[in-house]
Amino acid sequence: MNYIFRNGPVFVGNAARSWARAVAVVEGKIVAVGSDDEVRRAAPVSAVTVDLDGRLLTAGFQDAHVHPMMGGLARMQCNLEDARTLDEALIVIADHANRLREGWLLGGGWNYYWFDGGNPPAALLDAITDRPVYLGGADGHSGWASSAALAMAGITAGTPDPIDGRIERLPDGTPQGTLHEGAMELMERVAPQPGPTEVRNALLEGQRFLISQGITAWQDAWVTGPLHEAYRALAESDDLKVAVRGALWWDRERGIEQFDEHLQYSTEGVGRYDPRTVKLMLDGVCENHTAALLGPYFDQDGAATENSGLDFISAGELAQIVVRIDAAGLQCHFHALGDRAVRNALDAVEAARQANGWMDTRPHLAHLQIVDPSDVGRFRRLGATANAQPLWAILDQTMTELTIPFIGPERTTNQYPWRSLLDAGATLAMGSDWSVSTPDVMAQIAMAVHRSNPHSGVDQVFLPEQRIGVADALMAFTAGSAFVNHRDDVSGSVECGKQADLVVLDADPFEADRPDDVGVAMTMIAGEFVFEKETI
């Protein structure tokens, strides 16, 4: 079917940030963008008219860092993401335990700030059920285990901390119930993992939910073998509706010998699934003191500690890996949260540029919580994209209680420097990191623009000088992420010849008090409506 969209603002999203009033879609492609008269002349008389009625039309959103299978699975397990307090979370857990017939209780979505020191104890779970319970944290960097689960995993007072993680302990050395980073793998080795059918169903649920948020393409930031096969199967059966760039997980416990496996996987793309990216996780997160910093963390009294976070891959090894990946024409997607991780990633990209020349591999660094000012200008110079998760730039309890006191005032001012990066000429993409955060694009744009959230009681603006405009944020979620996904030639803007991946919002975010007052009314992929909040 062919369509004419008219009677509303059209954010074209090109380099000039142009505006239009109408768009024609013929056979899945955009064939005209301009005034009502211009568009009507270009469209067939049979085209169906969609009256925007003042609502904004933009290119479909692209999430540059997301975990759709994990998000879908979370919606099918014990899901704590809607719990606002520990008491609410415990009610959800108890209800799930009562409904679960037997076996493990799995799920996640808890927040550090619910607990003293940010570490949930096994005792709270033991009081609810004697079954093994394992719940991932909202940020994916810590896990909460019951005593039964710890016993099944063989985690005792005598279990050493893995080199890339930490087991929280009671004064006598007994495991307390919280596992950080690499220590989570001790539990994940024994906890039931989703089988092929469950992975497929979770991925389909994730897709359904993301499409309802206006997302028409994404980069999956953690693709292992089973998920790779699930994507291939969905693409072959045409059940994969969105375009997916798969970031193949680099196992930090192995070395360069896994490169050939990744190279083989990268050739196995099918239809809308393109796995020509490699995901390199360089560090952890600030709130559990595993993000890699250029200087030490501070203790409760403001004194420097001996801990400056974890390097999951050493700087020297990282450079060798990235040079090899880049030479093969594959993209590197870095988890780089602390300022040392950011520098190591940029140094590795620079090594690849020097060794291989300027390959069109489009490396990008996700998270960027702390960026040393001396590294801000390197993004443009090296052609490295800044991949932002804007919901985290807020003075919530995770920031005020578990982060700022331990990183100190100087590094606090270097957090999430979106404005500085844009002003220095960096390309900005955006992703939600769902299921860590909501995939609601307008909520993320609101945070990028305001860096506060009165809806959740956080009125104070966090580093106001780093706020960006609505157009900046829209460009990041469309053109910027399309660039990262190597889809800017066919999507990411409302321009003639591009695929009709479009979103109609239920209002104009440029006119709203806050962008998060605006929702998604319609999502179109390749000229087909795949989500409608209301009838055309």
N, C-alpha and C positions, 0 to 999 in steps of 0.2 A: 504494500500500500504506500501511496505517496502523500506527503503532508506539506501544509503551509502553516508555520507558526507566525502569528502576527499580534499586534496590539499590546506590545510590552517591550521592555528594554532587553536587548541582546548584548551580553558581554562577550565580544568576539574573542578576546584573550590572545591576540597576536602581539607582536613586539611593540606595535604602536598603541596597544590597548584601546583599540577602536570600539565604537558602539554602532549598533544597527537597530532596526525596528521590526525586521521580519526575516524569516529563513525558509527556504524551500528544500525539501528532502525528496529525492526521487531514487527509487531502487536502492535504498540504503545509503546513499551518498548525499552530501550537501551540494546543491547545484546553484544556489543563489543566496546571497546575504546582502541586505540593504534596506531600502524603503519598501513599503507595501506594494507600490506600483512596480518597482524593479523585480520583486520576488514573484508577483502574480504573472508577469510576462514570461518568466522562466519556468514556471511550474505548469504541468498539464492541467486541463480544466477539471479532470477527475480527482485532483488532489483534495484531501480532507483538510479543512481549516481547523486549526487549534487556536482558540482565542486565549491568549496569555492573560488578558484582563489585568494588565499592569504587573504581572508576575515576571520574575527575571528568568531568562533562558541563558544557559552557559554550556560550555563543553562538559562532557561527563567527567566526574571526578576520578582521579587515579590515586590509589593509595600506594605510596612508595615503600612502605615497610609494614607488613601485616602478617598475621598468622591465622588464616581463615579456618583451617582444620582444627586448630586448638580452640579458636573461638567457638566454632560450631560444637565441638566436643564439650566445652564448658557449659554450653546451653543445655546439654543433654545429661550432665552430671550434677553434682552438688555445687551449685553456682552461687557464690557469695557476692557477686559484683553489685547487686542492688542493696546489700546490707550497709547501713550507715554507721553502725556501732558494733562493738563486740557482742553485746547482748543480742542484737538482731541476728548476727551471724550464728551464734550458738543455737538459736531457735531454728534456723534453717538447717543446720547440721543435724540437730535432734530429729527434726521432721523427716529428713532424708534417711536417717538411720532407721526410723520406725517403718518407713515404706520399703526399705531395701530388704530383700528376702534373705540373702546370705552373702558372704564374701567381703571383699574390700569395699570401703567407702572412699570414693575418689572424687576430686573436684578441685576447686580453688577460688581465688579472688579476694583473699584476706589482705588487710592493710597493716603495715608496720606500726602505724601510730595507734593502733588499738591496744598495744601491749607495752609494758614497761621495757625500755631498752630496745623495743622493736622486735622482740623475739617471743613468739607464741609457745607456751609450754604444753608438753604432752598431757599433763594432768587435767587440763580443761577438756580434752577429747576423751580421756579415760573416764571422766565423770559422766559422759554421755553414753558411751558404748564400749564393750570389751572387744569389738572387732577391730581389725587393722584399718586405720584411717590415714590417708595421705592427701594433703591439700596444698596445692601450689599457691605461692603468694601472687598478688595482683601483678607484680612486675616480672614474674617469671624467674626471679633470681634467688628465691628462697623457698623452702618447703616446710610444712608443719606436719609432724608425724605423731601418732599415738604410740604408747608403750608397746602395744601388740605389733604395730608396724615396725618399730625399731628392732624388736626381738626377731621378727621374721627376716629382717635385713641383716641380722647379726651385728648391729651397731651397738657396741658396749663401751664401757669406760676404757677398755684397752684398744679400741679402734683408733688408729692415728688419723689426724686430719689429712685429706688428700692435698697434694701440692697446689691445686687450683680451687680449694674450697675450705670450709670451716664447719665443724660440728659444735654447736653451742652446748655448754656443759654446766651441770650443777657444781657446787664447790667440791664435791667428792669425786668429780670427773665423770659422773653418770651423764649420758646424753640427756639434754634438757627437753628436746622435742623439735628444735629448729635446725635445719640444714641449709647451708649457704653454698651457692655456686656448685663446684664440682662434687661437693658432699651429697648433693641431691641424687647423683648417679648411683650412689650406694643403695638408695631406696628404689630408684627406678629400675634397677636390675631385677628386683623381686616383685614389685607391684605389677598387676596385670596391665599389659599394653593393648591398645585397640587393635583388633584384627582388620583385615581388608574391608569387610562389610561395614564395620563401625567407622573406619577412616573415610570410606566413600560417603556414608550418611552424614558424617560430621562436616565433610567438605561441602556437600550440597546444602546443608543447613547454613553454613558460613556464607556460601554464595548467595543464598536467598536473602539473608539479613543484610549483607553488604550492598546488594543491588537496591534494597529498600532505602539505603542511605545515599543513593545517587552514584555509587561507585561502579564504573564500567570497565576498569582494568586495575590490576594490582601487581605488586612484586611480593611474592611469598618469601619471607625472610628466613625460613628454616625448612628446607626441603631435604629430607632423607630418602633412602631407597623406597620404602613403602609408599610415602607420599608422592614421590616421583611417578611410581606406577599407577597410583590412583588418579593423578592428573592426566596421565596418558590415556587411561581407560575412559575417563569422562570426556576428554577431547575427541577420542575416536567414536564415542557414541553420540556426540554432539550435545551432551548434557552440560558441558562447560560453556557457559554463555558469555563469560568475560574473557578478556585477553590477560594471560598470566605470564609474568616473567618469574621463573623459578630460580631462587638463590640456593644453590647446592651447598649443604652444610659441610664446612671444613672441620673434621674431627681433630681437636687440638691435642688429643692423646696419641695421634699418629703423626707421621711426618710427610715429607714430600712424596713418599711412595704412593699416596692416595691420589696424586695428580692425574694419573692415567685413568682412574675410575671416573673422576669428574669430567675429564675430557670426553670419555665415552658417553656418559650421561648427557653431556651438552649437545651431542649429535642426535639425541632421541626425542627431540621435540615433535609434537603432533598438533596440527591445527592451531588452536588458540593458545597452546602451551609451548613456551619457549624457555628452556632451562640453561641459558648461556650466561649465568651469573654464579659466582662463588661467594658464599657468606663466610666472613672471617670475624670471629668474636674475639676482641682484643682484651676486654676487661669486664668488670662487673658493674656495680651501682654504688653511688655515694652513701645511700642510707644504711648499707651493711658494711661499708668501709672496704669494698673490693674494687671500686673504680680506681684506675691507675692514675695517680697524681704525680706532678713534677716535684712536689714537696710532701712532707708527712701530714697525716691527719692529726688533729688535736684531740686531747682528752676532755673530759667534762670540766676540767679546771682551766682549759685553754693552753695547756702545755703540749708541746710537740711530742708525738709518739714515735715509735720505730716503724710504724706501718704507713706505707704510701700506696697501698692497694696491690692488685695482682696484675701481672702481665700474663695472659693466657698463652700468648705466643711471644717469644723474645723479639726484640727489635731486629736483630741480625737475621734470625730465621724468617721473620715476616717479610723483610725486603727480598730475600731469595724466593719466597713463595709468590709474592706479588709480581715480581719480574717474570716468573714462569707463567703465571696465569695470564698476565697481560700480553705476553708474546704469543699466546695461543688465540688471542682475540676475544678472550672472555672478560667479563666485567667483574670487578671486585666490589662487594658490598660489606662495609666495615661496621661492626658495633664498636663505636669509639665514644665513650662517655666522659672519662676523665681527661684532663689536659695532657697527660703523658700518653695516653692511648691515641688522642687526636694527633699529637706530634709524630708518634710512631707510624700511624697510618699515612700521614702526609709525607714523611720521609720515605716510606716504602713506595708510594706513588711517584715521588721524585726519582727514586732509583729506577723504576720501570720506565719513566719517560727518558731518562738518560740512556738506558740500555736498549730500548726498543723503538725510540722515536715516539712521535705523537700518534698513538693508536686511538681509534675511535671506540674506546672501551668504556668510557663514561664512569669512572670509579666514583663511588659516593660514600660519605661518612654519615651514619645514622646516630642520632641522639645528641651528641655535642653539648652535653650539659655544661662542661667547663672548657673553654677555649682560651688559651693564652693569647693576649692581644697580638703578640709577634707572629702568630700563626694565621690570623684572620685573612691577611692579604694573600696567603699562599694558595687558598682555594681557587681563586681566579687564575693565578699564574700556572697552576698545575692542572687546571681543568677538572678539579674535584668538586662534585656537587655536595652542598650541605643539605642533608636529609633531616628535616625537623619534625619533632613530635611536640606540637605546641601546647598540648594540655598540661604538660609538666611544668611549664613556666609560671608557677603560682605559689603564693605564700600560704600553702596549706600546712597541715601538721607534719607531713613528711619533710617539707622544706624547713620549717621553723624549728622543729624539735629534733629531727634526726639528720639534718644535713648542714645547715648554716653553722651551728655551734662547733662542728667537727672539721669543717673546711676553712673557716675563718673569714674575716671581712674582705680581704683582697680577692680571694677566689670567688667569693659570693658575687662580686660585681662582674665576673667574667662568665656568668651562667646564661646559657641560651641566647647568644648575641645575634639574633636574627637581623636587626637593623644594621649592625656593624658589618655583617657579612654581605648584605645587599649593597650597602654603600661602598664596599670594597670590590664590588663587581662579581661576587659569587653567584652561581646559579642556585636557586633555592627550590627544593622539592619538599613535599610533606607526606607523612604517613602517620597512621594512628597507633601502630604497634598493638592493635587489637589482637588478643584478648586482654592485654595489659591495660589498655585504655579503651574508652568507647570509640567506635568507628564513626560516630556522628560528626560529619565534616563541618557542619556549621558551628558546632560547639568548639571544634578545634580552631576554626577561623576566628571565632570570638575571642579565644584565649590569645591567639597571635596578635590580635588588634588591641585588646584591652589589658591583657596580663593580670586579670582579676576575674572573679566570678561571684557576683552578689547572689546568684541563685543558690550557691552552696555556702553563703555567709562569709566569703572572702572579698571584702571591699577594697583592701589596700592593693595598690598597683605594685607589681614586682618589677623593678628596674624599668621605669617608664620610658627611658631613653632607647630601649630595645623594642618598643612596640612598632608594628608595621601596619600598613593600610589594608583595607578590605581588598583592593585590587591586587596588592602584593600577595596576599594570602590565597586569593582565588587563582592567581597565576601559578603559585607554587603547587596547588592541588590539581591543576590542569596541565598547563604547558610544562612546568618544571618537572612534574612526575612523569609526564609523557616522554620527556627527554631522557630521564633516568631509565625508563622502561624501553627505550629504543623504539618508541611509537610516535614520535613527534611528526613523522612524515605522514601519518594516517589519522592522527587524533590529537587531542590536547588543545584544540582551538576550534572556533566555529568559522571555518573557512571553506571556500569552494573546493571540491575535489576530495575532501576528507570524509572519512566514515562518519555517519550520523550517530555518534555517541553523544547524547545530549541529556541535560537535566533541566527540568522546570522546577524552580523553587516556588513555594506558596506565597512568597512576598519578595520584595526587593531588599537585599541585605544592605545596600548602600543607603537606603532610606530608613531602615529599622533602627530602633534604639541600640540594639545589639544583634549581631549576626545570629546568635543562638536563639533568637526569637523567631527565626525563619526555619522552615522545614522543607523536605523534598516532596513535591507533588507528583512528579513523573520521572521515570528513568527510561531512556531509549538507548538501545544498542543496535548498531547497524540498521537503523530505520525501523526497528521493531520495539514497541512498548513492552518492557519487561517488568515494570512496576508502575502502578497508578494508585495514588492515594484517593483520587476522585475521578469520576467519569469525565471523559472529554466532552 
